[in-house]
Amino acid sequence: PISIGLPSFGTGNIAAFTAINNTNSQLNAQISITPEIGGCKGNTLVAAKIAVNKAISNLTIQTAPAIACLNTPVGPFVGSVPFGGDGYSYAFQWQSSTDGVTFNNIAGANARLLTAPAVTTSTWYRLTTTSGGCVGITTPVKVNLGSKPLIGVDNNDGFVINIGNSTRSEE
């Protein structure tokens, strides 16, 4: 049997403990009590059933843009399929930060896929995943704000081009 850190027998109060799961799956245990006095044993009672979930792992941002355009939605971002927790139910929440330290939830961004709202500055993004009381957080990725494109027109032929008109160059 796998141990969760309790002795297999004892008397008196059980000290507080932390059950750590070092296996590759959920760990289930139970605490049973068998009363005994003067050599006479009573009926065994299951006092508690304990499920210790595996820590969330394999949590990364698999796809992210390197550059964002001013006032344009940012993405797509794709988070990996995680392992651990309760093994089947995962809640996702994307977060953003303009300083890489203080992260805030992005409203409605609770799936593995994200197209983030438009930005006006370089921004960090990360994905938090919760399952079975366990929380995992990806390493943040920074998306830099690209510079505004500059468009130049050379008028070497002396043509006058007004707004709404067009011309064609033969080269």
N, C-alpha and C positions, 0 to 999 in steps of 0.2 A: 504493500500500500504506500501511497505518497503522503508525506507529512506536510501539514500546514504550520507547524511550529508549536504544537501543543504536546505535552507528555501523554503517553497512552493511558496513564492512570495517575491518580493523585488524590489528595484530600484538601478540604477547605476551598477558599476562593481561588478562581483562576485569574492570574494576572493578565492585564491587557496585553494584546499581542498584535503584530502586523502579519497577515498571511501574505506571503510572497509566492508568486507563481513563476517558477523557472522552467516550466514545461512548454511544449509547443501548442497546447490547447487549454481549454477551460479546466480548472481544477475544482472538483467537487469533494466536499468533506462534510462530516456531521459531528456534532458534539452529543455524545450519549452519556446519560447519568444512571448509574446503578447504585441505589442507596444500600448502605450496609451498616449494621450496628450489632455489636456483640456476636459477630460471625454469621448473622442472618442477613441474606441478601434479598432485597426487594426487586420488583419488576424494573427492567431497564427502560428508561424514557429517553427518546430522542429530543434533546432540548433545543437544538438549532441545526439547520442545514446551511452550509456555507458554499457559495460559488465564488471562486477567485479567478477573474478573467485574466487573460494574457495581455500584456502591454501592447498598445497599438504600434505596429511597425510597418515597414514598406510604405512610408508616407513621404511622397515627394511631389514636386510640381514638375510634371513630365514635359509640358509645352508651355512656353510663355514668350511674348514678344520682347524684343530688345529695345525697341523705340516706340514711343507713343506720339501721336500728332496732337497739337493743341486743340482742345474742345472737341475731340473725337473719341468715341468709345474705344476702350483698350482691350485687346484680346486677339484670339482666344487663349485662355489659360486652361490647362487640363491637369487635374490631380490624379495621382495613381490610385489603384485599387488597394485599400489597406488590408492588413491582417491584424488579428488580435481582437481585443474587446470581447464582446459576446459572440463574435464570429459571424453574425448575420445582419445586424441592424446598425447602420452608421449614420450619424448626423453630421453634415458638413456645414462649415461657415467660413467664407472668404473674408479676409480683413485687409485693410490698406493702411499705409503710414506715409507721411511726407518727410519724416525724419529717421525712419528705420528703427525707431525705439518704441514709440507709442502707436499701437495698432488699434483700429476701430473696425467694428463689423460693417460690412457693406450690406445695406438693406436688400433683402430678397436673394442674396447670393449664397444659396444653401444647397448646391449640387456640385459634383466633381468638375463640371464645365462652367467657365465664367467668361462673360464679356463684361468688363468693368465699365462703370460710368466714365464719361469724359473727364480729363484731367487738365490742369493748368500748370503743373510742375512735375518733376520727376517723382515717382512714387514706388514704394515697396509693397509687395503683395505676399500673403501667406495664407495657407489653408489649415484650419483647425478641424479635427475629426474627433467625435465623441461616440463611444460605444460601450455599453455595459459598465458605466462608471469610470472608464478609462478615457484619457484625453491625449491626443497626439497633435503636434504642430510641425508643419514643414519648415525648412530653412527658407527665409524670405528671399524673393527675387526682386531686383531693382529694374524698373522700366524707366529709361531716361526719356525726357521730353525732347523730341527732335526740334531743330531750328526751323523757322518759317522758310519755305522755299522762296527764292528770288527769281523773278522772271524779267529778263531783259529783251528789248527789241532793238535791233540795229536797223537804221533806215539809210542804207548806203545808196539807194536809187533816188532819193528825194521825193518819194510818193507821200501824199498826205492820206493817213488812215484815220478815220473818225470812228468813234464807238458805234458799233452796230454794222459797220462795213467790214469787208474782208479783202484780202489780196492774196495772191499766190506767187510763190517764188519758183522760178525755173532754174534749176541747177543741174 
